[in-house]
């Protein structure tokens, strides 16, 4: 992550989809306006599942409908504590297409969840939390990588 001093902060084992949702829920209270959470992983790695857990926790509604933004490319959620823009950038042809989706507005006024953040190239903000999801032992391993600011926030994450 050029431009910011970053390091592996924490590794979390996720044996199933419910564990991925719980990790998202645990990240929710740490999210602030102008934060960027970049969700990396192959197809089916659990990016949307983790985002769903985070958004449901912010809503205080474990049954809230949280569709994948695969076809809409972006969904906007307004909560009392923070507005969240959830992007799925998989289908972008070029990084600049994200600007037409409102990326600049999201980065300035809201928290952003970015699935397929590598599609942004140099537009991807350096100051971010990355959640890198990989298949492991029938479940997933989540590596949380970020700046010193995120390291201090994630200390309380059990």
N, C-alpha and C positions, 0 to 999 in steps of 0.2 A: 504494500500500500504506500506508494510514493507520497512524500509531502508530510507525513505524520509518523512519529515514532510509535510503532505498534509492536505487540507481542502476543503470543498465545497466553490467554488469561486463564482459560479453564477448558477442560474436556469433560463432557457429560455423556454418559451412555444412555441410549434411548431404546429400550427393548421392544417397544411397540408404538403404534400411532398415539395412544393415550399419553405415553411419556413425552412424545413430541409436543402435544397440545399443552401438557403441564409445563414444559420448559417455556413455551410461549407465554403462558399465564404468569410465570415467575419473572419474565422479562418486562411484562406490561407496566408494573408500577415504576420501573426504572426509566421509562421512555419520556423524553421531553420534546418540546417544540424544537424543530431544526435538527433533530437526531436522524441519522440514517442507519438503518439496519439492513445489511446486504445479506441475502439468503442464497448461499451457493450450494449446488449439488446437482447430480444427474436427474433426469426425469424419474419421478417416483421417489425421490430421496426424502420427501416430507416437508418441503419448503412451505407449501400452502397449508399443510396441517399445523405447522408451528405458527404461522401467521394467524390462522384461525383461532388457536388457543390464546394468542396475545390479544386479538381483537375482541374475543368473547369476554376475556377478563376485564378489559377496559370498559366494556359495556355493562359488566356485572350480570351477564345473561349467558349461561352455559349452553343454551339452545339457539342463540342468535344465528340466523342464516348468514353464512360468510362464503359467498361463492368465490371460486377461483377467478381471478381477472384474466384468464387465458384469452378469452374472446373480446372482452371489453378493454383489455390492456391496463385499465386503472379503475379502482373503486375508491371512493372517498368516504370516510367515516368520521362523523363529528361527535366527540365525547366531551363531557364537562372538563376533563383535565387536559385533553390534547386532541387535535384533529390529526387523523392518520390517512395518508395516501398510500394505497397498496398497489404497487405496479407489478405486472408480469411482462417482462421485456423480451421474452423468448422470440416473439415474431417480428421484432424490429429489424428493418433492413439496414439501417445505419443509426449510429448513436444520436445524431441530431433529431431523429424522429421523436425521441423522448421529449424534446422541447415542445413539440406540438401537443403532447399529452399533458402539459402543465408541469413538467419537472421543475423548472425554475421557481414557480409559485410554491410547489410543495416543499422544496428545500428551504425556502424563506419563511413560510408561514405554518408549517406542519411538521409532523414526524413522517418519515418515509420508510416503507417496507419495500425492498427491491428484490424481486425474484429475477434471476438471471442478470445480476449486476454487471457481469463482464461485458454485456452488450453495450454498456455506456462508454467503454473505453476511457478516454481522458476526461469525460464529463462526470465520472464517478468521484464523488467527494472523498478526499483523503481522510478526513476525520469521520470515522464510521465504526460501527461494530459489524464484524462479519461473523456469520454463523455458517460454518462449513459442515455440511451434512454428507456422511459417507456410510454406505452399507457396511455392517460389521456383525458377524455372528448372529445372523437372522434378524438383527435390529439395525440401529443406526448409532453412529458416533457423531456428536456435535462438538466441533472445536470452535470456541469463542475467541476471536482475535480482534483486538482493538487498541485504541490509544490509552494513555494513562488515565484519562477521564473515565473511560469505560471500565478500566481495571479497578478503580476505586468504587464505582457503582456496583460492580459485580462481586465485590468481596462478601456481601451478605447472601449471595446466591449459594444455597447449600448444595 
